[in-house]
Amino acid sequence: MIEIQNVSKRYGNKLAVDDVSFTINKGEILGFLGRNGAGKSTTMNIVTGYISASAGHVLLDGYDILENPREFKRRIGYLPEMPPLYMDMTVDEYLRFVCSIKDVKKSYVKSHLDDITELIRITDVRGRLIKNLSKGYKQRVGMAQALVGNPEVVIMDEPTVGLDPKQIIEIRKLIKQLGEDHTIVLSSHILHEVADVCERVVIINQGKIVAQDTLDNLTKNVSDSARFRLRVAGPEREVYKLVRELPGTRSVDEMGCKEADSFDFLVETDRSADIRRPLFQQLSKLGYPILMLRPMDIELEDIFLQLTTDKGEEQ
């Protein structure tokens, strides 16, 4: 689908993007992550054709963005962090303007916009001035313009920034729905949002790609430990000591009483060690039933921090 091949971008003596290569597969929802100043926005601007690379190539279905910019951009919809809206236009006027820019056939415009506005759920505000809309509706209008022309790829930069919790949930559902018919690239600082929506992530740090894989594979590769939450109906200190002494246990954190006559623990073990059977056997002998045993995989936030924290920043 999209191939980013050895792309670099230099601003004077500063190398903002350094020999970056990765692929965006057809039909996937890809998360693109990086700290402020890591080169994330620069890379996205190169992929969308907003700026040119100092070196390297960006291809979409074989079209090079420098050699065939019109054909390349025809296949991409872009929602930047600040949607490119004309506030004194109505929603309908603005979307018709975007249709003209993207060379949508005039005979197709009405039905095309009807479909988009229904999908994005902005049909009821098509006649209103954009400047009078709420932040959430403005974001939806920005998403609608990205879908004009039915692009194969939709790139979104911080699509939920500044929205309230209800609006965020709605936009996430919408992104998942769009992923059924489009390839989606999502950039967001809200890491659990990426984990919830995306199938694969690419992480950039100091201009270089430091990871690209599914979240499950990143979890296995980044951490050699496993964690689970344990709830036992038994005396806290005695259970703590028993779990702590099992071979393979790295740490046990007491989490207090969350249910009557029981205590919770956060247990970390070697990933290669499975302590569940000996744990069950030891507690059974003492008559202390396990009320809950729930795996807690390392989260995207943990992976992100491990891959993007410089050693000099570590305490």
C-alpha positions as CSV (number, residue, x, y, z in Angstrom):
1,M,0.0,0.0,0.0
2,I,2.3,2.8,1.2
3,E,6.1,2.3,1.3
4,I,8.3,4.8,3.1
5,Q,11.8,4.0,1.9
6,N,14.9,5.5,3.6
7,V,13.3,8.9,4.1
8,S,15.3,11.7,5.7
9,K,14.5,15.3,6.3
10,R,17.1,17.9,7.1
11,Y,16.6,21.5,8.4
12,G,20.0,23.1,8.1
13,N,22.3,21.2,10.4
14,K,19.4,19.4,12.1
15,L,18.3,16.0,10.9
16,A,14.6,15.8,11.9
17,V,14.0,12.4,10.2
18,D,16.9,10.0,9.8
19,D,16.7,7.2,7.2
20,V,13.1,6.1,8.1
21,S,11.6,3.0,6.4
22,F,8.3,1.3,7.1
23,T,5.2,0.0,5.3
24,I,1.6,0.7,5.8
25,N,-0.4,-2.4,4.7
26,K,-3.7,-2.3,2.9
27,G,-6.7,-2.4,5.1
28,E,-4.9,-1.9,8.5
29,I,-5.3,0.7,11.2
30,L,-1.7,1.8,12.0
31,G,-0.7,3.8,15.0
32,F,2.2,6.2,14.5
33,L,3.8,7.3,17.8
34,G,6.5,9.6,19.0
35,R,7.4,12.1,21.6
36,N,7.3,15.9,20.8
37,G,10.2,16.6,18.5
38,A,10.8,12.9,17.6
39,G,10.1,13.5,13.9
40,K,6.5,12.1,13.9
41,S,4.8,15.2,12.4
42,T,7.6,15.8,9.9
43,T,7.2,12.2,8.7
44,M,3.5,12.5,8.4
45,N,3.8,15.8,6.5
46,I,6.2,14.1,4.0
47,V,3.8,11.1,3.6
48,T,0.9,13.5,2.8
49,G,3.0,15.6,0.4
50,Y,2.8,18.7,2.6
51,I,6.6,18.9,2.6
52,S,9.2,17.1,0.6
53,A,11.9,14.8,1.9
54,S,15.6,15.6,1.7
55,A,16.2,12.0,0.7
56,G,14.3,8.8,0.1
57,H,11.0,7.8,-1.5
58,V,7.3,7.5,-0.6
59,L,5.2,5.2,-2.7
60,L,1.5,4.5,-2.8
61,D,0.4,1.6,-5.0
62,G,3.6,2.2,-7.0
63,Y,3.1,6.0,-7.4
64,D,6.0,8.1,-6.2
65,I,4.9,11.2,-4.4
66,L,7.5,13.4,-6.1
67,E,7.1,11.9,-9.6
68,N,3.3,11.5,-9.5
69,P,2.0,13.9,-6.8
70,R,-1.5,14.3,-8.3
71,E,-2.2,10.5,-8.5
72,F,-0.6,10.0,-5.0
73,K,-2.6,12.7,-3.3
74,R,-5.8,11.6,-5.0
75,R,-5.5,8.4,-2.9
76,I,-5.0,10.1,0.5
77,G,-7.3,11.9,2.8
78,Y,-5.7,14.0,5.6
79,L,-7.1,15.2,8.9
80,P,-4.4,17.4,10.6
81,E,-4.5,18.3,14.2
82,M,-6.1,21.6,13.3
83,P,-8.7,20.8,10.7
84,P,-8.4,23.1,7.6
85,L,-11.9,24.7,7.9
86,Y,-13.2,27.9,6.5
87,M,-15.3,29.3,9.4
88,D,-17.5,31.6,7.3
89,M,-18.7,28.8,5.1
90,T,-21.6,26.5,5.8
91,V,-20.7,22.8,6.2
92,D,-22.3,22.1,2.8
93,E,-20.5,24.9,1.1
94,Y,-17.2,23.8,2.5
95,L,-17.5,20.2,1.6
96,R,-18.6,21.1,-2.0
97,F,-15.5,23.3,-2.2
98,V,-13.4,20.4,-1.1
99,C,-15.1,18.3,-3.8
100,S,-14.1,20.8,-6.4
101,I,-10.5,20.8,-5.3
102,K,-10.4,17.0,-5.4
103,D,-12.0,16.8,-8.8
104,V,-15.1,14.9,-7.7
105,K,-17.5,14.6,-10.7
106,K,-20.3,17.1,-10.4
107,S,-22.9,14.4,-11.1
108,Y,-21.5,12.5,-8.1
109,V,-21.2,15.3,-5.6
110,K,-24.7,15.2,-4.0
111,S,-24.9,11.5,-3.4
112,H,-21.2,11.4,-2.3
113,L,-21.7,14.1,0.3
114,D,-25.0,12.6,1.4
115,D,-23.1,9.3,2.1
116,I,-20.2,11.0,3.9
117,T,-22.3,13.3,6.1
118,E,-24.6,10.4,7.1
119,L,-21.5,8.3,7.9
120,I,-19.9,11.1,10.0
121,R,-23.3,12.0,11.5
122,I,-23.3,15.7,10.5
123,T,-26.3,15.7,8.2
124,D,-28.3,17.8,10.6
125,V,-25.7,20.7,10.6
126,R,-25.0,20.9,6.8
127,G,-26.7,24.2,6.6
128,R,-24.9,25.8,9.6
129,L,-21.9,28.1,9.6
130,I,-18.8,26.2,10.6
131,K,-17.8,28.9,13.1
132,N,-21.0,28.3,15.0
133,L,-20.4,24.5,15.5
134,S,-19.0,22.9,18.7
135,K,-15.5,21.5,18.8
136,G,-16.7,18.0,18.3
137,Y,-18.7,18.9,15.2
138,K,-15.8,20.8,13.7
139,Q,-13.7,17.8,14.2
140,R,-16.3,15.7,12.3
141,V,-16.4,18.2,9.5
142,G,-12.6,17.9,9.3
143,M,-13.0,14.1,9.1
144,A,-15.6,14.5,6.4
145,Q,-13.3,16.6,4.2
146,A,-10.6,13.8,4.6
147,L,-13.1,11.3,3.1
148,V,-14.1,13.4,0.1
149,G,-13.1,11.5,-3.1
150,N,-13.2,8.2,-1.2
151,P,-9.4,7.9,-0.7
152,E,-7.8,4.6,-0.1
153,V,-5.8,5.9,2.8
154,V,-6.9,8.3,5.6
155,I,-4.3,9.9,7.8
156,M,-5.4,11.4,11.1
157,D,-3.2,13.5,13.4
158,E,-4.5,13.8,17.0
159,P,-8.2,13.4,15.9
160,T,-9.6,13.5,19.5
161,V,-7.5,16.4,20.9
162,G,-9.7,18.9,22.8
163,L,-12.8,16.7,22.8
164,D,-14.9,15.8,25.8
165,P,-15.0,12.1,26.9
166,K,-18.3,11.4,25.0
167,Q,-17.0,12.9,21.8
168,I,-13.8,10.9,22.1
169,I,-15.7,7.6,22.4
170,E,-17.8,8.5,19.4
171,I,-14.7,9.5,17.3
172,R,-12.9,6.2,18.2
173,K,-15.9,4.2,17.2
174,L,-16.0,6.1,13.9
175,I,-12.3,5.5,13.2
176,K,-12.9,1.7,13.7
177,Q,-15.8,1.9,11.3
178,L,-13.8,3.8,8.7
179,G,-11.1,1.1,9.0
180,E,-13.5,-1.4,7.5
181,D,-13.2,0.4,4.1
182,H,-10.0,2.4,4.3
183,T,-6.4,2.1,5.4
184,I,-6.0,4.3,8.5
185,V,-2.9,5.9,9.9
186,L,-3.6,7.4,13.4
187,S,-1.2,9.6,15.3
188,S,-2.1,10.3,18.9
189,H,-0.5,11.2,22.2
190,I,-3.3,9.2,23.9
191,L,-1.6,5.9,24.0
192,H,-4.5,3.8,25.3
193,E,-6.5,5.2,22.4
194,V,-3.9,3.8,20.0
195,A,-3.9,0.5,21.8
196,D,-7.7,0.4,21.6
197,V,-8.0,1.3,17.9
198,C,-4.9,0.2,16.1
199,E,-3.7,-3.2,14.9
200,R,0.0,-2.3,14.6
201,V,2.2,0.5,15.8
202,V,5.3,2.3,14.6
203,I,7.3,4.2,17.1
204,I,9.8,7.0,16.2
205,N,12.4,8.5,18.5
206,Q,15.0,11.1,17.6
207,G,14.2,10.8,14.0
208,K,14.6,7.0,13.8
209,I,12.1,4.1,13.9
210,V,12.7,2.2,17.1
211,A,9.8,-0.3,16.8
212,Q,7.2,-1.5,14.4
213,D,5.0,-4.5,15.2
214,T,1.7,-5.6,16.7
215,L,1.1,-4.6,20.3
216,D,1.2,-8.3,21.3
217,N,4.6,-8.8,19.7
218,L,6.0,-5.6,21.1
219,T,4.9,-6.7,24.6
220,K,6.8,-10.0,24.2
221,N,9.9,-8.4,22.7
222,V,10.2,-5.4,25.1
223,S,9.6,-7.2,28.4
224,D,10.8,-10.5,29.7
225,S,8.3,-10.5,32.6
226,A,4.6,-11.2,33.0
227,R,2.2,-9.7,35.4
228,F,-1.2,-10.8,36.9
229,R,-3.6,-9.6,39.6
230,L,-4.4,-12.1,42.3
231,R,-7.2,-12.0,44.8
232,V,-7.1,-14.5,47.7
233,A,-9.4,-15.1,50.7
234,G,-6.7,-15.5,53.3
235,P,-4.4,-13.5,55.7
236,E,-2.5,-10.8,53.7
237,R,1.0,-11.3,55.1
238,E,0.9,-15.1,54.9
239,V,-0.3,-15.1,51.3
240,Y,2.3,-12.4,50.4
241,K,5.1,-14.6,51.8
242,L,3.9,-17.7,50.0
243,V,3.6,-16.0,46.6
244,R,6.9,-14.2,47.1
245,E,8.8,-17.4,47.7
246,L,7.5,-19.3,44.6
247,P,10.3,-19.9,42.0
248,G,10.0,-17.4,39.1
249,T,8.3,-14.7,41.2
250,R,10.0,-11.3,40.8
251,S,7.9,-9.1,42.9
252,V,4.6,-9.0,44.8
253,D,2.8,-5.7,45.6
254,E,0.0,-5.6,48.2
255,M,-3.0,-3.8,46.9
256,G,-5.2,-4.0,49.9
257,C,-8.7,-5.3,50.5
258,K,-11.0,-4.9,47.5
259,E,-13.6,-7.5,48.5
260,A,-14.7,-8.6,52.0
261,D,-12.4,-11.1,53.7
262,S,-9.8,-11.1,50.8
263,F,-6.7,-9.3,49.7
264,D,-5.4,-8.3,46.2
265,F,-1.8,-8.6,45.0
266,L,0.0,-7.5,41.8
267,V,2.5,-10.3,41.0
268,E,5.3,-10.0,38.5
269,T,7.1,-13.2,37.3
270,D,9.6,-14.3,34.7
271,R,7.8,-14.6,31.4
272,S,9.2,-18.1,31.1
273,A,7.8,-19.1,34.5
274,D,4.2,-20.3,35.0
275,I,3.5,-20.2,38.7
276,R,-0.3,-20.8,38.5
277,R,-0.3,-24.5,39.3
278,P,2.1,-24.4,42.3
279,L,0.3,-21.2,43.5
280,F,-3.1,-23.0,43.4
281,Q,-1.6,-26.1,45.1
282,Q,0.0,-24.2,47.9
283,L,-3.1,-22.0,48.6
284,S,-5.4,-25.1,48.5
285,K,-3.4,-26.9,51.1
286,L,-3.9,-23.9,53.4
287,G,-7.5,-23.5,52.6
288,Y,-7.2,-20.1,51.0
289,P,-9.3,-20.0,47.9
290,I,-8.3,-17.9,44.8
291,L,-11.1,-15.5,44.0
292,M,-9.5,-13.9,41.0
293,L,-6.4,-14.5,38.8
294,R,-6.2,-12.0,35.9
295,P,-3.3,-11.5,33.5
296,M,-2.2,-7.9,33.2
297,D,0.0,-7.5,30.1
298,I,2.5,-4.7,29.8
299,E,0.7,-1.6,28.5
300,L,1.6,0.5,25.5
301,E,2.6,3.3,27.8
302,D,5.3,1.1,29.3
303,I,6.6,0.0,25.9
304,F,6.6,3.6,24.7
305,L,8.5,4.9,27.7
306,Q,11.1,2.1,27.4
307,L,11.7,2.8,23.8
308,T,11.7,6.6,23.9
309,T,13.3,7.5,27.2
310,D,17.0,8.4,26.9
311,K,19.3,6.9,29.5
312,G,20.2,10.4,30.7
313,E,16.5,11.0,31.5
314,E,16.2,7.9,33.7
315,Q,16.2,8.5,37.4
